[in-house]
Amino acid sequence: MALTLKYSNEDDRAYGLAGMTITLADLDAVDRVVSVSLDTEGPMIDFSQEYYFSVSPAVSPKAVWNNLLQNYHITASMVVSNILARSLVRLGEDVPSDIMQSVYDEIEAEGRDTVGLDPDEVKMIFNKILSRNRRIFNNPRLRPAIAELASIISRERTLSGGELRDRLHYLQL
Protein backbone atom coordinates (compact mmCIF):
# COMPACT_ATOMS: atom_id res chain seq x y z
CA MET A 1 0.00 0.00 0.00
CA ALA A 2 1.42 3.38 -1.00
CA LEU A 3 1.17 6.55 1.06
CA THR A 4 -1.00 9.32 -0.33
CA LEU A 5 -2.06 12.66 1.09
CA LYS A 6 -5.58 11.28 1.56
CA TYR A 7 -6.22 8.68 4.22
CA SER A 8 -6.49 5.19 2.75
CA ASN A 9 -8.59 3.79 5.61
CA GLU A 10 -9.45 4.27 9.26
CA ASP A 11 -6.20 2.71 10.46
CA ASP A 12 -4.25 5.19 8.35
CA ARG A 13 -6.33 8.02 9.84
CA ALA A 14 -5.69 6.76 13.41
CA TYR A 15 -1.92 6.72 12.80
CA GLY A 16 -2.08 10.25 11.39
CA LEU A 17 -3.96 11.46 14.45
CA ALA A 18 -1.58 9.63 16.76
CA GLY A 19 1.35 11.30 15.02
CA MET A 20 -0.20 14.73 15.42
CA THR A 21 -0.88 14.22 19.13
CA ILE A 22 2.66 13.00 19.72
CA THR A 23 4.12 16.12 18.14
CA LEU A 24 1.77 18.26 20.24
CA ALA A 25 3.13 16.52 23.34
CA ASP A 26 6.69 16.99 22.09
CA LEU A 27 6.04 20.72 21.64
CA ASP A 28 4.36 21.03 25.06
CA ALA A 29 1.16 22.07 23.27
CA VAL A 30 -1.08 19.14 24.17
CA ASP A 31 -2.65 21.29 26.88
CA ARG A 32 -4.28 23.30 24.07
CA VAL A 33 -6.29 20.26 22.94
CA VAL A 34 -9.96 20.12 23.91
CA SER A 35 -10.54 16.77 22.18
CA VAL A 36 -9.47 14.47 19.36
CA SER A 37 -11.84 12.38 17.29
CA LEU A 38 -11.68 9.97 14.40
CA ASP A 39 -15.38 10.47 13.74
CA THR A 40 -15.42 14.17 12.88
CA GLU A 41 -15.80 15.33 9.30
CA GLY A 42 -13.64 18.40 9.92
CA PRO A 43 -10.34 18.69 11.74
CA MET A 44 -9.71 15.70 14.01
CA ILE A 45 -8.27 17.95 16.74
CA ASP A 46 -10.38 20.53 18.52
CA PHE A 47 -8.21 23.19 20.13
CA SER A 48 -8.91 25.54 23.01
CA GLN A 49 -9.33 29.26 22.36
CA GLU A 50 -5.67 29.75 23.31
CA TYR A 51 -4.66 28.21 20.00
CA TYR A 52 -6.84 30.35 17.76
CA PHE A 53 -5.89 33.80 16.66
CA SER A 54 -7.63 36.65 18.42
CA VAL A 55 -7.09 40.31 17.74
CA SER A 56 -7.29 42.82 20.50
CA PRO A 57 -6.20 46.45 20.49
CA ALA A 58 -4.52 45.76 23.84
CA VAL A 59 -2.15 43.20 22.29
CA SER A 60 1.00 44.47 20.64
CA PRO A 61 1.63 43.65 16.97
CA LYS A 62 4.80 41.81 17.98
CA ALA A 63 2.86 39.60 20.42
CA VAL A 64 0.26 38.86 17.73
CA TRP A 65 2.99 37.95 15.23
CA ASN A 66 4.79 35.74 17.79
CA ASN A 67 1.50 33.93 18.50
CA LEU A 68 0.95 33.43 14.76
CA LEU A 69 4.50 32.12 14.36
CA GLN A 70 4.11 29.71 17.28
CA ASN A 71 0.80 28.38 15.95
CA TYR A 72 2.28 28.08 12.45
CA HIS A 73 5.10 25.99 13.91
CA ILE A 74 2.62 23.76 15.77
CA THR A 75 0.44 23.32 12.69
CA ALA A 76 3.38 22.61 10.38
CA SER A 77 4.74 20.10 12.90
CA MET A 78 1.38 18.33 13.04
CA VAL A 79 1.25 18.04 9.25
CA VAL A 80 4.75 16.57 9.08
CA SER A 81 4.17 14.20 12.01
CA ASN A 82 0.90 12.98 10.48
CA ILE A 83 2.72 11.98 7.30
CA LEU A 84 5.73 10.48 9.11
CA ALA A 85 3.62 8.40 11.52
CA ARG A 86 1.57 7.01 8.65
CA SER A 87 4.59 6.22 6.50
CA LEU A 88 7.49 5.38 8.82
CA VAL A 89 5.55 3.69 11.61
CA ARG A 90 2.45 2.27 9.94
CA LEU A 91 3.86 1.31 6.53
CA GLY A 92 7.52 0.92 7.56
CA GLU A 93 8.81 2.97 4.65
CA ASP A 94 10.14 6.44 4.01
CA VAL A 95 7.83 9.16 2.77
CA PRO A 96 7.85 9.38 -1.05
CA SER A 97 9.61 12.54 -2.21
CA ASP A 98 6.58 13.80 -4.16
CA ILE A 99 4.41 13.58 -1.02
CA MET A 100 7.02 15.40 1.06
CA GLN A 101 7.33 18.07 -1.64
CA SER A 102 3.55 18.58 -1.61
CA VAL A 103 3.61 18.91 2.17
CA TYR A 104 6.48 21.39 1.95
CA ASP A 105 4.67 23.45 -0.71
CA GLU A 106 1.61 23.79 1.54
CA ILE A 107 3.71 24.67 4.59
CA GLU A 108 5.65 27.23 2.53
CA ALA A 109 2.45 28.87 1.26
CA GLU A 110 0.98 28.99 4.78
CA GLY A 111 4.18 30.51 6.17
CA ARG A 112 4.20 33.16 3.47
CA ASP A 113 0.48 33.97 3.62
CA THR A 114 -0.18 33.74 7.37
CA VAL A 115 3.07 34.76 9.00
CA GLY A 116 4.84 36.69 6.23
CA LEU A 117 7.88 34.41 6.18
CA ASP A 118 10.27 34.42 3.26
CA PRO A 119 11.22 31.13 1.55
CA ASP A 120 14.54 30.83 3.42
CA GLU A 121 12.80 31.22 6.78
CA VAL A 122 10.22 28.59 5.87
CA LYS A 123 12.94 26.22 4.68
CA MET A 124 14.82 26.61 7.96
CA ILE A 125 11.67 26.00 10.04
CA PHE A 126 10.62 23.06 7.87
CA ASN A 127 14.04 21.39 8.07
CA LYS A 128 14.06 21.78 11.84
CA ILE A 129 10.54 20.29 12.11
CA LEU A 130 11.39 17.44 9.76
CA SER A 131 14.61 16.59 11.58
CA ARG A 132 12.94 16.63 15.01
CA ASN A 133 10.01 14.50 13.85
CA ARG A 134 12.22 12.03 12.00
CA ARG A 135 14.07 11.40 15.27
CA ILE A 136 10.76 10.64 16.97
CA PHE A 137 9.15 8.47 14.29
CA ASN A 138 12.36 6.65 13.30
CA ASN A 139 13.03 5.68 16.92
CA PRO A 140 12.50 1.89 17.14
CA ARG A 141 11.78 2.12 20.89
CA LEU A 142 8.90 4.57 20.32
CA ARG A 143 7.25 2.76 17.41
CA PRO A 144 5.35 0.23 19.58
CA ALA A 145 4.00 3.06 21.76
CA ILE A 146 2.97 5.03 18.67
CA ALA A 147 1.19 1.97 17.29
CA GLU A 148 -0.52 1.46 20.66
CA LEU A 149 -1.68 5.09 20.71
CA ALA A 150 -3.15 4.65 17.22
CA SER A 151 -4.92 1.52 18.47
CA ILE A 152 -6.30 3.38 21.51
CA ILE A 153 -7.55 6.20 19.29
CA SER A 154 -9.13 3.69 16.92
CA ARG A 155 -10.84 1.85 19.76
CA GLU A 156 -12.00 4.85 21.79
CA ARG A 157 -12.87 7.04 18.76
CA THR A 158 -12.97 10.32 20.73
CA LEU A 159 -10.75 11.44 23.62
CA SER A 160 -10.98 14.61 25.65
CA GLY A 161 -7.79 16.60 26.11
CA GLY A 162 -7.41 15.18 29.63
CA GLU A 163 -7.94 11.61 28.45
CA LEU A 164 -5.40 12.14 25.69
CA ARG A 165 -2.84 13.46 28.18
CA ASP A 166 -3.48 10.41 30.39
CA ARG A 167 -2.92 8.01 27.47
CA LEU A 168 0.25 9.81 26.41
CA HIS A 169 1.55 9.71 29.99
CA TYR A 170 0.67 6.00 30.31
CA LEU A 171 2.53 5.22 27.08
CA GLN A 172 5.43 7.42 28.27
CA LEU A 173 5.20 9.57 25.15
Disulfide bonds with the S-S distance in Angstrom:
none
